[in-house]
């Protein structure tokens, strides 16, 4: 994007107004996302950057059509799959990588510990007054395979280290120093006690975890999905859980939201949360700190560091 005398940026909330107010050469204008295009202020006619609300793809799509000069959509989320391929020609997309990795890694650690120490079962016993003292599994020495090698994987690896886990292996889209390529997965899966999915949803990762992937995991291993629901073939995972061969912790599902009568709800060995990995206090403040760095680059006449190229 070229440098302008004044960069008009549309923001959907007070947090954004406050966070971006001090940026030189940037004019921050609040809009009412709930009102649709009708909630756009007159300044929208000259706005070059639109910031959609957190996880608000449908509303943003309508807004863009009503903003003829918008050249960049800056997300507050790290996941961009709902926008890729759905923006008009000439409109760039930037995600919020780096904002939510820490708290999502916290969710990974919490759920893995809960599964290995059988916390869900003990909670159910507490509700019925049933005392069931027995030996549980442990995270100590577990071999961890992180499928994903970006910010979230780095944050997750760092949080696992104090628990004296076994080797932590990273897998990325391509092999490089310290990172294996996805083509090596068939050989790596059989050596992993815990497999954590930390990848974006793309054509390459959709359905990545299919029946063959799961079959390659050892008996009793744990699958953790902190990525996106469609990365996993739901029926294949359900079959492994119902056979009680694998365990799992998932924050995302396919379909999502998960219908009340879906068999995943009652699958044995599964800990399921409703897409809350990044939903903690301060998530917008952290997101806008990343947005500041993106807009500073744009204001200087360059591309935002988190520019989405292709499918990541």
N, C-alpha and C positions, 0 to 999 in steps of 0.2 A: 504494500500500500504506500502511496506517496504521502510525504509530509504536508500537512495542511496548517493554515493559520489557527484553526480551531477544530478540534475533533469532537463531534457530538456523539455521545455514547448514551444509549437508552438502557436504563437499569430498572428492574422490577420491584426493588425493595429499598427500605431505608438503610439497611446495612451497606448496600452498594453505594448509595448516595454519600454516606459518611466515609466509606473506605476510599472512594475515588475523588473526593472533593478537592484534595490538595494537589492533584496531578497537573503539572504545567501544560497549558495548551489544550486541556481537555474540558469540555463542557458536559456535565453530567445531568441528564434529564430523566426524571422518574416517569414511568408509565404504569397504567393499571392493567395488569395482565389478565385479571379475571373478566374484564370488559371486552376482551378481544380487540380487533383492530379499531373499534370505536373508542377504546380507552387510550389511544395514542394521542400525545400532545401535538400541537402544530410543528414543533421542532423535529418531529419524525420525518418530515419531508426532506430534511437535510442531514439526517443521522447517517453515520457511516458504520457504526458498530452497534449491534444489538446483543444484549445479554439476556437470554431467556431465564425464566425462573428455574430453580433446581428441579431437574427431571421433568420439564414441561415442554415436551417436543411438539405436541399438537398445537398448542397455543402459539408457539414460536413460528411454526410454519405459516400460519395465517398472518402473523405480524410482519414477516419478511415481505410478503406480497404487497403490503401497504406502505413499505419503506423503500422507495425507489433507489435511494443512494447507498443503501447498506452494502458494504463490501466484506464485512466480517461478522460472523456469529461466534461469540465467545461464551463457552459453556462454563457452568459452575460445577459440573460433574466430570469425572475422569472418563467415563464411558461415553462414546460418541456415536455408537452404532445406529441410534435412531435418527441421526441427522445425516450420516454419510449416504450420499446418493439422493438426498431429498432436498438439497438446496439449489436455488436457481444458478445458472451459469454465471460465473464471475463473483460468486459469494464464497469467501474462504471460511474455514472452520478451525477453531482452536479449542482444545479441551483444557481441563483443569488438572492435568497430571501433577502430582506432588502435593495436592491439597488434602486428600483423604486416605492416603496410603497408611499412615500411622494408626489411625483408629480402625481401619479395616483389618490391619495386621493384628490388632488387639482382639478383634472378633475371632480371627483364626485361632489365636492362642487360647482364648477362652473356651471355644467349642471343642478343640482338640483335647484339652485337659478334661473337659466335661465328659467326653466320650470315653477316654481311656480310664478315667476314674469312676465311670458309671453314675455320674451325678443325676441324670434324668431318672434312672431307675430308683435311686435312693429318695428322690423327691416324691415319686409315686408311692413308695413305701411309707414315707412320712405322712402322706395324706390319709393312709389307711391304718396307720399305727402298727405297721409290720416291721419288726426288727430282723434284718437279714445281714448278719455280719459274715463277710467273706473276703477273700483276697481279690483285689482288682488289678487291672493292668496299670502300667506306668508309662510316662513320657520319657523317662530316663533311658538313654541309649537308642531311642527309636531312630530309624533311618528315614530321613525326610526328603521327598522329591517335590520341588517347587516347579510347577509348569507355568512358566512366566519368569522373566528376568529383568523387569523394570523396577520402578520405585516401590511398588507394593511388595515385590519379592524381596528386595533389599530390606525393607522395613520388617517383613515377616522373619527373615533369616536372623536379623539382629535381635528380635524379641525371643526367638527360640533358643538362642545360644546359652543364656543363663540357666536353662533347664537341663543342661548336660545331655542334649540329644546326641544321636550318632551323626554320621555324615549328613550334611545338607547339600543336596545337588540341585543346581539350577538348570532349567531347560528353556531355551529361547527359540525364536523362529529360525535363527541361524547359529551355528557353532562359533564361538570365539573364546578368548582366554577366560577360564573359569566358568564357562557356560556351554552346555551341550546343545545340540540342535534337535529339533523335534523328530528328525529321522532316526534318532537314537532311542526314542521312547520304548520301542518293543524290548530292547535289552535292559533298560533301566527300571522298568516297572516291576519286574520280578524281584528286585532287590530293595523295594521301598515298603516300609511299614505304614507310612502316611504319605498320600499324594494330595497336594494342595493345588487347586486350579486358580491361577491369578492372571489369566490372559484376557485381552479384549475380545469381544465377539466380532469375528470377521468371517469371510467365506472359508478361510483356512481352519478356523477353530470351531465353526458350527458343527456339532455332531462329532467333535474330536474324540470324546469319551463315549465310545460305542461298546458293543458286546465284546469285541476282541480286546479293546483297551482294558476293560474291567476284568476279563478272563486272565489277563497277564499279571494282574495284581495277586500277591500271595493271600492265602486264606487268613482271614482275620484282619486284613489291612483296612485302613480308613481312607475314604475319599472325602475331601473337603472342597466344596465349591463356593469360592468367594468371587467368582467371575461373573458369568451370566448363565441363566437357565439353559438356553439352547446349546451351550457348549457340551452338555451331557445329554445322551439319549435316555430320556426318562424311563421308558419301558425296560431298557437294558439294566439300568440301575435298580429299578424296582425288582426285577427278577433276582438279582444278586442279593438284595436285602431280604426278600422273602425266603430265599434259600438259606439265609443266615450265614452266608460265606464271607460277606464284606460288611463293614460298618460305614456310616457316613454322617457328615455334618454339612448342611447346605443352607445358604442364605438366599438363594435364588432358585427359581423353578421354571419349568416349561410344561404347561402354561403358567403364567403369572399374572394376577394372583392365582394361587392354587385353589380350585373349586373345593367346596366343603366336603364333597363326597369322593374326592380323589383318593385312591388307595395309598398314596405316599404318606398321608397323614398317620396311618396306622402301621406303616412298615416297621418291622423290628430292626433295632440297631441304628435308627435314624434320629438325629437331632436336627430339627427344622426351625429356622427363624425367618420372619417375613421381610427380607431385604432390608435389614437394619444395620448392616456392617458399618456404614458411614454416617448413620443417623444419630449423631450425638450433639450435645451443646457445642456451639462455636463452629459448626461446620461451614456456615456461610462466611464467618470471619476468616477462616483458613482459606476458603475458596477465593475470596476477594484479594487476599494477599498474593495469590498466584496471578489473579487477573491484573493486578497492578503491574507486575513484571511484563505481562503480555502487552498491555497498552503502552507502556514506556517504549517498548521496541517499535510498536506501530507508530507512535508519535514521532519517533526518530527517523521514520521513513523505511523501516525494515519489516520483516515478517515476525509474527509472534513466535517465541521459542517453541510453543506447544502446537504449532500449525499441524493440522492433520493432513497428511499426504496419502492419497489413495485410501487404503483401509488400515492405516497406521504404518 
